[in-house]
Amino acid sequence: MHAAVIPEAGAPPVYQDHPDPTERHDELAVEVLAAGLHHLTRAKANGSHYSGKGMYPLVPGVDGVVRDKEGNVRYVVLDDTALGTFADRTLIDPRRSVILPDGVDPVRIAAAMNPAMSSWVALRRRVEFRAGQRVLVLGATGNAGRMAVQIAKLFGAAHVIAAGRDAARLRALTALGADETITFDEISRAADVDVVIDYVWGEPAAGALIPMLTARADRAVPLTWIQIGSIAGQSAPIPSAALRSARLQIVGSGIGSVPARDILAELPELASAVTAGAIDVRVRAVPLPQVAQAWTDETEDRIVLVPQPPRAAGDAASGS
Ligand SMILES: NC(=O)c1ccc[n+]([C@@H]2O[C@H](COP(=O)([O-])OP(=O)(O)OC[C@H]3O[C@@H](n4cnc5c(N)ncnc54)[C@H](OP(=O)(O)O)[C@@H]3O)[C@@H](O)[C@H]2O)c1
């Protein structure tokens, strides 16, 4: 079979021949239909993600849509492995997968599940979110942020504020359900939210705290800040006054802070929401042989790698 292979940390992937997977224990060998190139995929591949052990050579790909031998199409989240989903075939633990309904678009599911899961799982499994609460999404123009706006509305948020650094890009969020869009320097307008879904962290998140908290109508009302992404910086200099002067609680949501069984339990309903079109998905499908180019592409769409079926004998000769 063919796979994308990263020989060592920091190296780009190379599309090459790779040994076929051999089933062991409870694993299933499956055909890969589509696999998303997420931030997590790159971070695990370059060894910078806390959940990765850094095994090389590595076939990247942390999740994807696959077909098993019975013909079931599944969305799967892989555990840490040297054989990911950027391959014609891979190995899965079926307990970490959900069988998808007939007729799903594998590319759309592969693009959506990782970014959508971040806010879906956080609001369902990490904090006590209630319909009627007010939500701020920091970093709302990204794939995960756009979905967080939609998912907060889907879960009954009374008011959703989409925040980011680019006013022009933020405007598109209104069509997805945002009640307000604001740039970071207008952050005090979000003072009275109940929940913050933060994909940004770093200086922008730390800098938002005091302006938000000082403008808050009642600082004794709980404010839950969910740290999900750190696109602007791995560390944030949180002022101590922020933690003392208001009822602020900062929690993280990701692999480890939510048990794997809780994340997996949310997959069927999330997959149904994506399939039903309840969540808008931006996606660009790329043939797996073009993985090296895709790896460094800067695009707003989520790139999804699609393995190429082997050509039937005679295809090349016939030109078909
Ligand atoms: N914990 C989890 O479960 C989980 C799951 C999925 C994703 N994540 C994390 O969430 C983050 C966002 O993921 P994504 O898929 O939405 O990424 P994405 O589609 O690439 O979007 C990136 C977003 O970050 C913003 N951004 C980039 N650099 C910034 C900076 N220096 N200051 C402020 N904003 C900045 C971008 O704003 P512009 O539009 O202005 O460029 C855009 O909104 C990543 O760190 C990812 O690893 C976590």
PDBQT file of the ligand as one rigid body, heavy atoms in Angstrom, charges set to zero:
ROOT
HETATM    1  N1  LIG A 401      -8.427  20.849  22.607  1.00  0.00    +0.000 N 
HETATM    2  C1  LIG A 401      -9.084  20.415  21.547  1.00  0.00    +0.000 C 
HETATM    3  O1  LIG A 401      -9.903  19.496  21.663  1.00  0.00    +0.000 OA
HETATM    4  C2  LIG A 401      -8.870  21.060  20.213  1.00  0.00    +0.000 A 
HETATM    5  C3  LIG A 401      -9.560  20.585  19.073  1.00  0.00    +0.000 A 
HETATM    6  C4  LIG A 401      -9.417  21.271  17.857  1.00  0.00    +0.000 A 
HETATM    7  C5  LIG A 401      -8.554  22.356  17.774  1.00  0.00    +0.000 A 
HETATM    8  N2  LIG A 401      -7.853  22.745  18.878  1.00  0.00    +0.000 N 
HETATM    9  C6  LIG A 401      -6.916  23.892  18.811  1.00  0.00    +0.000 C 
HETATM   10  O2  LIG A 401      -7.662  25.085  18.577  1.00  0.00    +0.000 OA
HETATM   11  C7  LIG A 401      -6.857  26.011  17.849  1.00  0.00    +0.000 C 
HETATM   12  C8  LIG A 401      -7.622  26.499  16.619  1.00  0.00    +0.000 C 
HETATM   13  O3  LIG A 401      -7.851  25.399  15.761  1.00  0.00    +0.000 OA
HETATM   14  P1  LIG A 401      -8.585  25.612  14.341  1.00  0.00    +0.000 P 
HETATM   15  O4  LIG A 401      -8.787  24.269  13.786  1.00  0.00    +0.000 OA
HETATM   16  O5  LIG A 401      -9.736  26.522  14.463  1.00  0.00    +0.000 OA
HETATM   17  O6  LIG A 401      -7.436  26.392  13.540  1.00  0.00    +0.000 OA
HETATM   18  P2  LIG A 401      -7.568  27.241  12.194  1.00  0.00    +0.000 P 
HETATM   19  O7  LIG A 401      -8.714  26.816  11.399  1.00  0.00    +0.000 OA
HETATM   20  O8  LIG A 401      -6.200  27.207  11.576  1.00  0.00    +0.000 OA
HETATM   21  O9  LIG A 401      -7.831  28.723  12.697  1.00  0.00    +0.000 OA
HETATM   22  C9  LIG A 401      -6.881  29.441  13.410  1.00  0.00    +0.000 C 
HETATM   23  C10 LIG A 401      -7.573  30.568  14.184  1.00  0.00    +0.000 C 
HETATM   24  O10 LIG A 401      -6.627  31.172  15.072  1.00  0.00    +0.000 OA
HETATM   25  C11 LIG A 401      -6.568  32.576  14.825  1.00  0.00    +0.000 C 
HETATM   26  N3  LIG A 401      -5.197  33.024  15.048  1.00  0.00    +0.000 N 
HETATM   27  C12 LIG A 401      -4.073  32.530  14.486  1.00  0.00    +0.000 A 
HETATM   28  N4  LIG A 401      -2.989  33.157  14.981  1.00  0.00    +0.000 NA
HETATM   29  C13 LIG A 401      -3.460  34.066  15.874  1.00  0.00    +0.000 A 
HETATM   30  C14 LIG A 401      -2.831  35.039  16.711  1.00  0.00    +0.000 A 
HETATM   31  N5  LIG A 401      -1.507  35.181  16.740  1.00  0.00    +0.000 N 
HETATM   32  N6  LIG A 401      -3.616  35.813  17.482  1.00  0.00    +0.000 NA
HETATM   33  C15 LIG A 401      -4.948  35.663  17.468  1.00  0.00    +0.000 A 
HETATM   34  N7  LIG A 401      -5.609  34.777  16.705  1.00  0.00    +0.000 NA
HETATM   35  C16 LIG A 401      -4.860  33.981  15.918  1.00  0.00    +0.000 A 
HETATM   36  C17 LIG A 401      -6.995  32.726  13.379  1.00  0.00    +0.000 C 
HETATM   37  O11 LIG A 401      -7.451  34.032  13.186  1.00  0.00    +0.000 OA
HETATM   38  P3  LIG A 401      -7.468  34.804  11.751  1.00  0.00    +0.000 P 
HETATM   39  O12 LIG A 401      -8.743  34.399  11.101  1.00  0.00    +0.000 OA
HETATM   40  O13 LIG A 401      -7.449  36.237  12.122  1.00  0.00    +0.000 OA
HETATM   41  O14 LIG A 401      -6.239  34.337  10.995  1.00  0.00    +0.000 OA
HETATM   42  C18 LIG A 401      -8.118  31.682  13.314  1.00  0.00    +0.000 C 
HETATM   43  O15 LIG A 401      -9.277  32.176  13.936  1.00  0.00    +0.000 OA
HETATM   44  C19 LIG A 401      -5.545  25.279  17.528  1.00  0.00    +0.000 C 
HETATM   45  O16 LIG A 401      -4.595  25.644  18.511  1.00  0.00    +0.000 OA
HETATM   46  C20 LIG A 401      -5.911  23.824  17.673  1.00  0.00    +0.000 C 
HETATM   47  O17 LIG A 401      -4.798  23.017  17.995  1.00  0.00    +0.000 OA
HETATM   48  C21 LIG A 401      -8.006  22.135  20.086  1.00  0.00    +0.000 A 
ENDROOT
TORSDOF 0
